[in-house]
Amino acid sequence: MKQAFFQYNMMKDGSVDSIKKTGLIILDTNALLNIYRFNSDNREKFFEILNVVKDRLFLTYQSVQEFYNNRLKIIYNKSKFKEDLKQELTKKITEINNILENSNFQSENKDSCNLIKHEETLKTNIINILNKAKKEIENEIDSYKIDIDNTFINDDDPIMDKIIELFEGKISTPFTKNDLEQINKSGLERYRSGIPTPGAEDYKRNPNLNIYGDFIIWKEMLHIAKDNQKDILFVSDDRKSDWCEKFKQYDLGPRKELIKEFFDETNQKFYSITTKEFIKYISYLHTIHDTKDLQRESDLIESELSKSSLDKTLLDDSKQYSKISGLGLSPSVLDAATKISELGLSPSILDSATKISGLGLSPSVLDAATKISGLGLSPSILDSATKISGLGLSPSILDSATKISGLGLSPSVLNTVNKINELEFTPSALKPLEKASKVSEPNEDVD
């Protein structure tokens, strides 16, 4: 049993420990970008850890491409961090001063707080304290050292120099254009069929975006393992369910299906850990001290990335909901639309339903109309149903159409549903309507 289901017993049989000690270490895009996210002290400590395992380090070509695509965003935000922080904090203090000066509190306690207009001495003393604090905050921010500035944008970047030196000759060969076309085709088939596949969560969120990056990374790691005949330790803070297995609040490591697929294709083993786990293990293995603050910051970054991923998912759902709500639908109609989507109709079928008008009747339509009439629907709806059946849909689809009719939608509502279909929503986009309707649109995190 241990051998047949080795992917479930890797901790117990020592495989995970062996991979951590001897496997090739591949940093994901987010782990590589963390070098710029860390504060200066933690960055130097991270470089110390990477240097002790430099002979085992490797990168996929796709990850490096993604790193270059996102590096400048982090540098830009870091370079203006001090000035923006100072501006935001001083603005808040100025706002508080104005409220005090004009006795213009707006909270639920405004009636009592606005009595400060009668307490001139207290008001003046508080304003003076805030102004003093404002100057101290400005001085503190100005004196704080940030080692990344806008000169890094123009390639005057000593951090990049260290990264290039560390990973020189340790990047996989890029796939050809034909290879990528086949990989993308295979990835899409896997996403649609529900086979556990890196990138599937991105596909679910928005199939129109670039959804193949994670799957390309996965394919590159398979090639790296085969070419080098080495196990792979993947360091990544992407812990979504297309990469990792979760049980309640527990992270159970990489998906068992991926571990098995990796072994079946390469005869090598695969495991993934977070940046924090990597820091903790390697620093212990090589006796590197004082890494707790680095671990803390790594944990913070991982949490922010997870939240950012969730926010973007909710944002996509919210945008979809905004498009639908723009049609002026009532909550009851939205509920009906949600029920329709749960019938599992494919986008192509829904699209066909929008092209109903002007179709003639066939003999088989009469039989279908007879069945539908038992639902007690109005003549206008029966007429629409008759036209639908004239499309020559299969019995299973007609059953679904019957269920839709059973919702009791009026002709105007059916027209509205047609409008919804014209927005080209996928069933997965329709499903989270109820959730999205409760979510206010968050700000996108450029990182």
Buried (B, 14 or more C-beta within 10 A) or exposed (E): EEEEEBBBBBEEEEBBEBBBBEBBBBBBBBBBBBBBBBBEEBBEBBBBBBBBBEEBBBBBBBBBBBBEEBBEBBBBBBBBBBEEEBEEBBEEBEEBBEBBEEBEBEEEEEEEBBEBEEEEEEBEEBBEEBEEEBEEBBEEBEEEEEEBBEEBBEEEBEBBEBBEEBBEEBBBEBBEEEEBEEBBEBBBEBBEEEEBBBBBBBBBBBBEEEBBBBBBBBBBBBBBBEEBEBBBBBBBBBBBEBBBBEEEEEBEBBBBEBBBBBBEEBEBBBBBBBBBBBBBBBBEEEEBEEBEEBBEBBBEBBEBBBEBBEBBBBBBBBBBBEEBBEBEBEEEBBBBBBBBBEBEBEBEBBEBBBEBEEBEEEEEBEEBBEEBEEBEBEEEBBEBBBBBBBBEBEEEBBEBBBBBBEBEBEEEBBEBBBEBBEEEBBBBBBBBBEEBBEBEBBEEBEB
